[in-house]
Amino acid sequence: MLKVAVIDGQGGGIGSYIIKSLREAFGDKIEILALGTNAAATANMMKCKANKGASGPNAIVWNVQRVDLIIGSLSILVANGMIGELTSKMAEAVGSSPARKILLPINQEGIDVIGCIKEPLPHLVEKLILHIKEEFNV
């Protein structure tokens, strides 16, 4: 079974939308771990039917080494991302994880990714779902 970590911070809105969409597309064919930079983000993601959830720097650093796929915004690779909620240890752990990473080009870090078309979150998540279906045969 594919183990997927969804990482988000602040209120967990982006992560919640991703988890809800993953659950609708794949049902119980995947295991979803909600990893929040804070308890509020994790709690909101858990409401969208993640299998498990954990909060804070240590939870993220520990768990990204134990999943097959990491999903989140580009900010999860940026030290001090998410207006300071994402620590440099978290960013390093995500970047160093052997898991595949699917990142959405949504960020507040002043980073522009050239070649990416700015699209609304629902369109990006539709592409995310298609990518997982093609890449992982789920």
TORPA-548315 format. One record per residue: y, z, x of N, C-alpha, C, CB in turn. Coordinates in steps of 0.05 Angstrom, whole numbers, plus 5000, padded with zeros to 4 digits. Glycine has a CB too. Layout:
<recs>
YZXYZXYZXYZX...
</recs>
This chain:
<recs>
497650005017500050005000502550005018500050244981504449835011506949815026508650065022508549565017509450195044511150435042513950355049510150655062515750395030518550305032520450545032519250115009522150565051524250765052526850635043524550895080528250755023530850665015532850885024531050614984534750805040536650995052539450955040536750975083540651165031543451155020544751425024543451064990547351425020548951665023550851685000550451665049552951855004554951904984553651974957556851654981553951814936552651884911550051744906554551804889549151574924546551444922546551214902544551644914548851104895548950894875547550634883551850834869548050554908546750304918543750344920547950224945542950564931540050634934538750654906539650884949540050774887538950794860538450524848540850954842540350344851540050074840537749924854542649914843537549964880535349834895532649944885535749884925532450204883529850324875529150244846530050634877531050244829530550154801529449874801533050184784530749694816529849414817527149384830531949254832526649534851523949524864521849614845523949694890522349824831520349934812519749734790521250204801521949604779521549404758519949164768524249314748520449084793519148844804516248894813520748734827515749134824513149184837511549404824513549244865512649554805511149764792510149964813508849654776507550034810506350224828504950084852504350394813505549834857504249694879505449774906504549394875507849904905509050004930509750304927511649844936509850434950510750714950513550724960508850884969515350854944518150864951518951144959519850764927520251164982521251414992524351404992520151475021525551574976528551584975529551774997529451684947531051665016532151825037535151825035531251705065536252055029539152085025540452235049539752235000542852155055544252295076545052575065546752145085545052605039545652865026543952895002548652875019543853144991542153204968542953054943542153504963545453004939546352864915545352574915549452864912545452444937544452164939541452164934545152044967540052344946537152354942536452414913535852564960537752604900537252674872537652434854538952914864539852294858540352054841538351834846543151954847537451794870535351594875532651674863535051544906532051934863529552034852529451984822529252334857531751984809531851924780530951644773534651974769530951464793530151184789527251144796531951004806525651354797522751344800521751284829521651134782523151394849522051394876519651584875524151484897517651534893515351704894515951974906513151564909517651974927518352214941521252184950516452264966522452414957525152414967525652634987527152434944527452575005528252775025531152725033526352765050532452945042535352925048535953015076536853085028538052905087539252995112538252845137538653285115539552915159538952775184536052785193540752885206534953025193532153055203530252895185531353345205530652905159528852765141528852465146529652815111531252355151531452075157530252005184534451975157530852155205529852105232526752125231530952315252525652315218522752355217521352135201522052625204522352075178520951895159521151595166521951935132523351515179523551225185521451125205526251155196520151315218517951245236515351215222517751455258515251285196512751295181512651115157512251585172514350915157514350725135514050435145516950745118513450255127513049975134515649815132510949845117517449905115519849755109522149945103519349565084524449885114526850045110528949865096528050165137530049965074532049815059534549985056530949725031536849855060539449985056541749795062539650235074544049905062546349745069546549725100549049855057548149535109548549505138549449765151550649285143550749935135551750195146549650375157553150335124547050335150545050525161544450475190542450495145545650265202545350215230547850295246544649925235549850405232552450455245552850755248554750335228553150855272553751135277556351205262554051195307556351425248558551525232559151345208561051545250557151185200557451015177557551185152555150815175558051055129558351185103560351415105555551295094562651345114564951535119564051795133566251605092562351755153561551975170558952115163563652175170557752045140555252175132552852095149554652115103552951855160550651755175551151825205550251455171549552005216549852085243548851875263548452355248549651905288548751725308545751745312550151775335544551985308541652015310540251855288540852315309541451865264540251715242540351415247541751775215542551315256542851035262540950945284545750965270540651115304538851045326535951045316539151255349535251235300532551255289531851015272532151505273533750925255533250695238532950445256535650655218534750405275534650175292532250165310537150165310531250395318528850415336526250425321529150655353526350455295523850475279522250205282524450535250519650225283518049985283517949845256515250055292518949975235518849855209520749615207519750065188519949425190521749195184524149315170520348975167526449185173528849275160530049045144530949375181530749105119532248915103534849045096530648825077537048935106539649055103541448885086540949095130542949005068544848865051547548875065544948995023548948645065551548635079553848765063552348345085553349025056555349185041556049405060554249285013558549435067559249655085562249715082558549585114562949955091565650045092566550095121566050295074565149975139565450045167567349865182562850055181568549675169570349485182568749275198572249625200566349215190564649025204564448775186561849145211564948545197564548295183562248155195567148125184560348075179557947925188558547635181555248035175559047475201559747195197557347045187560947075223557746875168555546715157554346835131553346695177555047085125554147205100556147145079553747515104555147075056556847035033557147295018555746805014559547375011559947614996559047574968562947714997557147734959555947714933555847994920553147574933555848004894555448264881552748384886555948234850552548644885550048794890547748684874550449084884547948624848545648524834544448264845546348474805546248084855545347834867543847884893547647644871544948074909543648144935540948264930545448334950540648434910538148564905536048364894538548794885536948164879535147954870533947814894536547754852535647754914534747624939532847804954537147534956533448064954531748264968528948264956533048544965528748264929526148264916524648014923526648284885525947784921524547524928523547524957526447294924525147634975524447645003521947825007526747765020521848054994519548224996517048094985520048494981517347954962515047814950513947604969515847684924515747454982514847245000513747355026517147055006515147545038514547645064512147835065516947795076511847995044509748195044507448145024510948465038507647925009505547854990504948074970503047765004506948204960506548434941506748314913508748654945
</recs>
